[in-house]
Amino acid sequence: RLGIRMLAEHHLALHKVTPGHIGVITTKLSPAQTVSECSLFAKSQCERRYGRSPELEVTGHTSPAFPYFAMPLQYMLEEVLKNAMRATAEHHRHATTLPPVVATICSNDADFSIRVSDQGGGIRTEQMPRIYEYMFTTSDERSAATQSSIQESNSG
């Protein structure tokens, strides 16, 4: 669905003139700026849920800009950062300060990669077989009723 949506939006956007864009392609997307912008959403969700959130540190190659599709990158970053901040807040719930979430950007002339590191405790070994199940979470916030309802619908 994401691919079809991107193609449709790109087709429509090609008929509009938007500075810095060709269709939905951002001609000079800054990975560092995109990470920072996406962290605002993740921080607000974490603060709403837990009353606080870890800081984000952006390291590595922070100045390059590339032509890139911003929409799927933003979607992925918001989810990954939201998970990292949630896990950190839960794992360190009794600590006075939270360790930061670190986004490291590596790039060359053709590619870039973004690694997000947190100190959220990871995934327990016994949970690993379930990580690709739809709606699987390591969150402490899920109620037993919700989990059993999801399990029933999956087995049904």
HUHURA-V854132 format. One record per residue. OMEGA is omega in whole degrees, 0 to 359 (* if undefined). D_FIRST is the distance of its C-alpha to the first C-alpha in Angstrom with 2 decimals. Layout:
# HUHURA-V854132
<<OMEGA	D_FIRST> <OMEGA	D_FIRST>>
This chain:
# HUHURA-V854132
<<181	0.00> <180	3.79> <179	5.46> <178	5.26> <180	6.09> <179	8.54> <180	10.01> <180	10.63> <179	12.13> <180	14.03> <180	15.45> <182	16.64> <178	17.98> <180	19.96> <177	22.11> <175	23.18> <178	25.52> <181	24.61> <179	27.04> <182	25.70> <166	22.46> <189	21.51> <178	18.46> <179	16.21> <174	18.10> <187	20.76> <178	23.83> <180	25.63> <176	23.34> <178	25.61> <181	24.13> <179	27.04> <180	26.50> <177	22.76> <181	23.73> <179	26.46> <180	24.39> <180	21.70> <180	24.65> <177	25.87> <181	23.05> <179	23.55> <181	27.32> <178	27.25> <180	25.32> <180	27.79> <178	30.77> <184	29.83> <188	29.57> <180	32.39> <178	34.52> <179	34.13> <177	31.83> <174	32.48> <175	32.90> <173	30.60> <177	32.33> <183	30.71> <176	32.63> <181	32.71> <187	31.90> <183	31.22> <182	32.13> <174	29.99> <185	27.32> <167	24.81> <184	22.50> <173	19.01> <183	15.55> <188	16.40> <181	13.19> <177	11.66> <179	15.32> <179	16.14> <181	13.45> <181	14.72> <179	18.29> <180	18.32> <182	17.32> <180	19.77> <177	22.49> <179	22.17> <181	22.64> <181	25.49> <177	27.26> <182	27.00> <179	28.36> <180	31.10> <180	32.16> <184	32.35> <182	34.10> <186	36.63> <182	37.02> <180	40.82> <179	41.20> <176	42.56> <179	40.20> <174	36.73> <183	36.14> <167	33.72> <185	30.19> <174	30.36> <180	27.72> <181	29.12> <176	27.87> <181	28.97> <169	28.70> <183	30.37> <186	30.28> <189	26.97> <167	24.92> <174	24.66> <180	23.86> <176	23.91> <177	25.48> <181	25.59> <177	28.67> <175	29.91> <184	32.80> <175	30.97> <177	32.56> <181	29.76> <179	28.61> <183	31.48> <182	32.03> <178	31.85> <186	28.33> <180	26.93> <184	26.12> <190	23.77> <179	21.72> <175	18.60> <178	18.77> <178	16.15> <176	17.91> <177	20.71> <172	22.72> <183	26.13> <175	26.79> <189	30.20> <182	29.03> <177	27.51> <178	30.00> <180	31.20> <180	30.31> <181	26.62> <181	26.53> <177	28.45> <179	26.25> <179	23.11> <179	25.18> <181	26.40> <178	23.03> <183	21.92> <189	25.18> <*	25.31>>
